[in-house]
Amino acid sequence: MREIKVFSYVDKGTIIHKLSGVSKVLCFLILTFASMFTYDLRVLLVLTMISLIISYLAKFPFGRYKAFLLYFAIFALVNSILNFLLAPTYGVEIFGSAHVIYRFNDFYVLTQEELYYQLCKIIKFLSIIPIGMLLFYSIHPSELASSLNGIKVPYKACTVFALALRYFPDIQKDYNNINLAQQARGIDSSKKASLSKRIKNTSKILIPLVFSTLDRVELISNAMELRGYGKAKSRTWYSYRPLQKRDYLAILFCTLVFMAVLFMRFAVVKNLFWNPFI
Amino acid sequence: MEETIIEFKDFSFKYNAQKKPTLNNINLKINKGEKVLIVGLSGSGKSTLGNCLNGLIPFKYEGDITGSCKIKGTETRELSIAELSKSVGTVLQDSDGQFVGLNVGEDIAFALENDNVKLDVMKKQVKEIATLVDMGDFLEQSPLEISGGQKQRVALAGVLVDDVDILLFDEPLANLDPATGKTAIALIDELQKKTNSTVIIIEHRLEDVLYRHVDRIVLISDGEIILEDTPDNVLSSDVLIKHGIREPLYVSAAKFAGVKITPDMKPSSIDTFKLSKDDKDQILTWAKSHMEIRKKDETTLLEGKDLVFSYDEKKKVINGISFEVKKGEMFAIIGKNGAGKSTLSKLLVGFEREDAGTIFLNGRDIKDDTIYERGKEIGIVLQNPNQMICNTFIFDEVAYGLKNAGVKDEEIKQRVEETLKICGLYEMRNWPISALSYGQKKRVTIASILVMRPKIIILDEPTAGQDYRHYTEIMEFLEKLNEEGQTIIMITHDMHLMLEYCDRCITIVDGRIYFEGLPSSVLVNKEITDKANLKMTSLYDLANMIGMEPNDFTQSYINAERSLRHARD
C-alpha cells in the first residue's frame, strides 16, 4: 500500500508556519469576513493579491493541488452558468443599466453587467480559497485542534477532529487489506465489475471494516480514559504555541485590512457593489 | 514492616453480560515495590483482574462486585478511572492503537494536558520523561515513523508522567519481536528500580518475563487464584503445564529428560539454574536418543527468484530475495518487524507486484495471474480475523469463496462440511460468528481459505495474541493439515512456533535473506539472532551446560516435543 498523506501539513519553517495556530485561524476568519463584506471588484482584487502574497510567503505548492484547483475552476464556471440560466438579468437589476452584448431571446440577454457581476463573484472565491487551503497546509492538526479550542470550540470536538486525522491512515490500511483479501476470495471491486456489483461488493468490505474499526475505537477510548481524558472542563494542549509579537502583528494587519474594507464599503462606495457603469 | 499497596479481599466480579462471575473469591496482597507476574490463559480472568485495578472495571465495563479491592487503602469503586490513573499507570497491549497523539511529545503529554498543566511546565516534564525512556530525541516523530518497541516506550512514558506508584502492563510482549521484548523487560526492570514503583505484569510468555527478576508469580485459572509463589517454587511444580502455561524451554527440556526440578536448583533463570553432574548426564543421554531429522518431499512447489520490490522507489523493502518452498513443507518466514516478511507474502499472493524477479508455482511463471487466480492456488489468512470475516454465519463465511466462484450448491455443501469437520467447527456450522472466541474466529478464516483447496496456505502471525493452550490448538491443527500434505508458509516472529513446527525457514534482514535452513540452527547462532532481532533460546545455554552441540540439542528437543504431541493425539 502506498502511503497517502491526507493532511498535507509540512513544516517548511516559513514566517507563516511560525505563526501560532490561533493567530492563523483568527487571520483566516478575519480575512474571510472582510471578503464577505464587499463585492467591490477593486477591493476584492487587493484581497486576492494579499491572499496570493501570503501563499507565496508560505511556499504553498500550488502544483500539488492541481486537481483541487481544477475542481474549483469547474465548480465556479458551472456555478456562473447556472446563475445566468436561472437569473440572466441579475446584474442589470443590481447596477440599473444594461449594456447588451448578445440577445439570445427575450429572456436570455447577455449583458456586460451580468459578466461583471459573475467576475466579482469568482474573484471573491479566489480571494478566500488560497488562504483556506493554506490554513490546512501550514498548521499542524493538533495545533489546529488546540487553536479551535482556543476560540471556544468545545475541546472534545477538537480531540475528535485530531484523532480522526491520527487514525485515518490506519483505517485506510485496514480497508486496503480487507479489499485485497476479498479479491483473493473472488470478489471483484475493481473497475472491471459492473457498477451494481461493485456497490454490493463494497458493502461486503464494510462489514469487516466496521468491526475492526469498532475494536480500534474501544481501545482508543480505554487508552484515553486511563490517562484521565474527559475528567476536567478544560484541558491544555502540548502543541499550543503561545502568541508572540509576530502573531499580534499578523492579527493587527488583518484587522486593518478588514477595517479598510469596511471603510470602502460604508464610507466611500456606500454600497455592496462598486458600479463601473456610471 | 512491608506496606500493602493493593489488597483484594474475597473479591468477585461478574460482567453484566455474563451469567457466571469472571473473578471468583480473589484474595491477594501486593506490597509496595513488589514485582508480580500474573499468568493465566485467555479468558482465565487475568486481564479482568488488571482492569479492576485501573478502574475500567466497574466504571467502563459494568458488573456486580462483591468483596473488596483496595488500592492504597481506598476501595477502587469509590474512586473514578481518572482518580485511579494517578496511582495506577496502565500500558495496554497494543502500543500502536493506544498512541493517541500525532507525535511522540504530544502522546507523552496527554495525561498532563488533561490535568491542565501549564505549557512550559508540560514541555519540561515531557522532555524529562522522554529522556528517561530514551525517546528524548524523538519528540517530533509521528507514530508512523517509529518502531513497535519505541511506541511501547512512549506508552510507558505516557503513564510515567503521572508519577504513578503502580505500573500495570497488560501483555506487554504480545506485539514485539523477541529481541525488542527482551529490551522491554529490561527497561521495565530499570524503571522500577529508578522510580521504586510496584510493577504488575500480565503476560503468558513466562520465560521472556523471567529474563529479569520477578518477586512472585500469581497463576489464575477460571477466575480463581490457583497459586502464588516465588518463580523458583512455581517452576519446581507441574502446576503451570496443567493450567496451559508454557514453562521456560530449559525447564521443560530438563523435565523431558526426567530430571526432578527443585527450588534450590534456582530454575527461575537459566543463569542461576544449577544442575548436578548426574542431571547433566541424564539430559545428555536423553538428547542423544532423539536426534533424527524428518525427511520431506523434495519437489519444489513455489519458487521466488531475485525478487525486488519497493513502495516508494527509494527504499527497497525486498531487495533480491530467492527461495524455494518444497511440496508438503511447513515453511517459516522470520525476521523483525518491518524487515519485509509481510511484503514478501503480499508479493506471493499478488496484493503487490514485484518490480523485478519472478515467482514460479509448479515451475510456471504466475506474473499474469490476477489476485483471484492466485488466490485459488495460494491462499492467505490475514493476522486479524476481523479483517476477513464478512458473513454472519459460519457456514456462509466458509462457503463464500466457493459461491463467488460459481460452484454448484451441492458441491459447496459437501466441501464446506468436509472442511468444517477438519477444522473442528462442524458442530457449530449454524452459529453466528459473533458468538465465537478469537481463536475460533481464526479457525473460521483458515477454513474459509482451506475450502478453496489451495496448493499453499500462507498464514500471517497465526498465533499472535494467543495463549499457550490456544496456540497449541491452532498449531496442532495446522500440523495435522500439513501431515495430510498441505504446504504451509508461516510469517512469524514467534520463535517457539518456528522451532517446534517448521521444517525450514528463511530469515529476512533488511529485505534480504540472511539465513536459510533448519530452524534449530537459527536460534543457536548469535550472529543471526542479533541481525534479525531474534533471541537465542535458553536451549543454547542448556546445551553448553551439559556439553552438547547446541544445534543437535535443539533438534533433539524439537523431536521430543513432537513425539510427545503425537503420543497425546
HADDOCK unambig.tbl for C-alpha pairs under 7 A between the chains (distance, minus, plus):
assign (segid A and resid 2 and name CA) (segid B and resid 311 and name CA) 6.00 0.50 0.50
assign (segid A and resid 142 and name CA) (segid B and resid 102 and name CA) 6.92 0.50 0.50
assign (segid A and resid 163 and name CA) (segid B and resid 100 and name CA) 6.90 0.50 0.50
assign (segid A and resid 166 and name CA) (segid B and resid 102 and name CA) 5.81 0.50 0.50
assign (segid A and resid 178 and name CA) (segid B and resid 387 and name CA) 5.48 0.50 0.50
assign (segid A and resid 178 and name CA) (segid B and resid 388 and name CA) 6.22 0.50 0.50
assign (segid A and resid 180 and name CA) (segid B and resid 351 and name CA) 6.28 0.50 0.50
assign (segid A and resid 181 and name CA) (segid B and resid 388 and name CA) 6.77 0.50 0.50
assign (segid A and resid 183 and name CA) (segid B and resid 371 and name CA) 6.34 0.50 0.50
assign (segid A and resid 183 and name CA) (segid B and resid 372 and name CA) 5.76 0.50 0.50
assign (segid A and resid 184 and name CA) (segid B and resid 371 and name CA) 5.31 0.50 0.50
assign (segid A and resid 184 and name CA) (segid B and resid 372 and name CA) 4.39 0.50 0.50
assign (segid A and resid 184 and name CA) (segid B and resid 375 and name CA) 4.57 0.50 0.50
assign (segid A and resid 185 and name CA) (segid B and resid 372 and name CA) 6.27 0.50 0.50
assign (segid A and resid 185 and name CA) (segid B and resid 375 and name CA) 6.37 0.50 0.50
assign (segid A and resid 185 and name CA) (segid B and resid 401 and name CA) 4.88 0.50 0.50
assign (segid A and resid 186 and name CA) (segid B and resid 372 and name CA) 5.40 0.50 0.50
assign (segid A and resid 186 and name CA) (segid B and resid 401 and name CA) 6.08 0.50 0.50
assign (segid A and resid 186 and name CA) (segid B and resid 404 and name CA) 5.44 0.50 0.50
assign (segid A and resid 186 and name CA) (segid B and resid 405 and name CA) 6.37 0.50 0.50
assign (segid A and resid 187 and name CA) (segid B and resid 404 and name CA) 6.75 0.50 0.50
assign (segid A and resid 204 and name CA) (segid B and resid 390 and name CA) 5.95 0.50 0.50
assign (segid A and resid 205 and name CA) (segid B and resid 390 and name CA) 6.97 0.50 0.50
assign (segid A and resid 207 and name CA) (segid B and resid 390 and name CA) 5.61 0.50 0.50
assign (segid A and resid 208 and name CA) (segid B and resid 386 and name CA) 5.68 0.50 0.50
assign (segid A and resid 208 and name CA) (segid B and resid 387 and name CA) 5.08 0.50 0.50
assign (segid A and resid 208 and name CA) (segid B and resid 388 and name CA) 6.31 0.50 0.50
assign (segid A and resid 208 and name CA) (segid B and resid 389 and name CA) 5.92 0.50 0.50
assign (segid A and resid 208 and name CA) (segid B and resid 390 and name CA) 5.57 0.50 0.50
assign (segid A and resid 209 and name CA) (segid B and resid 387 and name CA) 6.62 0.50 0.50
assign (segid A and resid 211 and name CA) (segid B and resid 386 and name CA) 6.47 0.50 0.50
assign (segid A and resid 212 and name CA) (segid B and resid 386 and name CA) 5.72 0.50 0.50
assign (segid A and resid 212 and name CA) (segid B and resid 387 and name CA) 6.37 0.50 0.50
assign (segid A and resid 216 and name CA) (segid B and resid 97 and name CA) 6.68 0.50 0.50
assign (segid A and resid 219 and name CA) (segid B and resid 97 and name CA) 6.58 0.50 0.50
assign (segid A and resid 219 and name CA) (segid B and resid 98 and name CA) 6.68 0.50 0.50
assign (segid A and resid 220 and name CA) (segid B and resid 97 and name CA) 6.29 0.50 0.50
assign (segid A and resid 220 and name CA) (segid B and resid 98 and name CA) 5.53 0.50 0.50
assign (segid A and resid 223 and name CA) (segid B and resid 98 and name CA) 5.41 0.50 0.50
assign (segid A and resid 225 and name CA) (segid B and resid 81 and name CA) 6.76 0.50 0.50
assign (segid A and resid 225 and name CA) (segid B and resid 82 and name CA) 6.85 0.50 0.50
assign (segid A and resid 226 and name CA) (segid B and resid 81 and name CA) 6.24 0.50 0.50
assign (segid A and resid 226 and name CA) (segid B and resid 82 and name CA) 6.59 0.50 0.50
assign (segid A and resid 226 and name CA) (segid B and resid 85 and name CA) 5.81 0.50 0.50
assign (segid A and resid 226 and name CA) (segid B and resid 90 and name CA) 6.97 0.50 0.50
assign (segid A and resid 227 and name CA) (segid B and resid 82 and name CA) 6.84 0.50 0.50
assign (segid A and resid 227 and name CA) (segid B and resid 85 and name CA) 6.04 0.50 0.50
assign (segid A and resid 227 and name CA) (segid B and resid 111 and name CA) 5.04 0.50 0.50
assign (segid A and resid 228 and name CA) (segid B and resid 82 and name CA) 4.40 0.50 0.50
assign (segid A and resid 228 and name CA) (segid B and resid 85 and name CA) 6.49 0.50 0.50
assign (segid A and resid 228 and name CA) (segid B and resid 111 and name CA) 5.96 0.50 0.50
assign (segid A and resid 228 and name CA) (segid B and resid 114 and name CA) 6.08 0.50 0.50
assign (segid A and resid 229 and name CA) (segid B and resid 114 and name CA) 5.58 0.50 0.50
assign (segid A and resid 231 and name CA) (segid B and resid 82 and name CA) 6.46 0.50 0.50
assign (segid A and resid 232 and name CA) (segid B and resid 114 and name CA) 6.91 0.50 0.50
assign (segid A and resid 234 and name CA) (segid B and resid 116 and name CA) 6.91 0.50 0.50
assign (segid A and resid 235 and name CA) (segid B and resid 113 and name CA) 5.38 0.50 0.50
assign (segid A and resid 235 and name CA) (segid B and resid 114 and name CA) 4.95 0.50 0.50
assign (segid A and resid 235 and name CA) (segid B and resid 115 and name CA) 6.49 0.50 0.50
assign (segid A and resid 235 and name CA) (segid B and resid 116 and name CA) 4.69 0.50 0.50
assign (segid A and resid 236 and name CA) (segid B and resid 113 and name CA) 4.62 0.50 0.50
assign (segid A and resid 236 and name CA) (segid B and resid 114 and name CA) 6.69 0.50 0.50
assign (segid A and resid 236 and name CA) (segid B and resid 116 and name CA) 4.80 0.50 0.50
assign (segid A and resid 236 and name CA) (segid B and resid 117 and name CA) 6.40 0.50 0.50
assign (segid A and resid 236 and name CA) (segid B and resid 118 and name CA) 6.90 0.50 0.50
assign (segid A and resid 237 and name CA) (segid B and resid 113 and name CA) 5.56 0.50 0.50
assign (segid A and resid 238 and name CA) (segid B and resid 106 and name CA) 5.75 0.50 0.50
assign (segid A and resid 238 and name CA) (segid B and resid 109 and name CA) 6.36 0.50 0.50
assign (segid A and resid 238 and name CA) (segid B and resid 113 and name CA) 6.68 0.50 0.50
assign (segid A and resid 238 and name CA) (segid B and resid 119 and name CA) 6.39 0.50 0.50
assign (segid A and resid 239 and name CA) (segid B and resid 106 and name CA) 6.88 0.50 0.50
